[in-house]
Amino acid sequence: MADRLMKVNAYTTLDLVDAVATGHEFETESFAVVNATADREDPDCVRLQFELDNMTEEHLPAHMEELQLTPDQAREIASDLEKHATRVEDATDE
């Protein structure tokens, strides 16, 4: 079982996705948790968090990444995700 830094519960956006950690001299496949959130009271940013399972500890110690986004930045990412999701769906439907 992964030694997670992120809390994973019923509200976590994606609790198991395929991921790849890439460095100058390594590439390791793993699973990851992805979460989009904001503070419940007086939120000042949207947080996009992700953490790879630390099965990659020979290259990376346990850690998580967090982007702090403005509402406009969050919407821009959401728009790009929608656009690329449509492209992938269209390509797999052919």
Secondary structure, DSSP 8 states (H G I E B T S, - for coil): ----SS--STT-SEEEEEEEEE-SS-EEEEEEEEEEE--SSS--SEEEEEEE-GGGTTT--S--EEEEE-HHHHHHHHHHHHHHHHHHHHHHH-
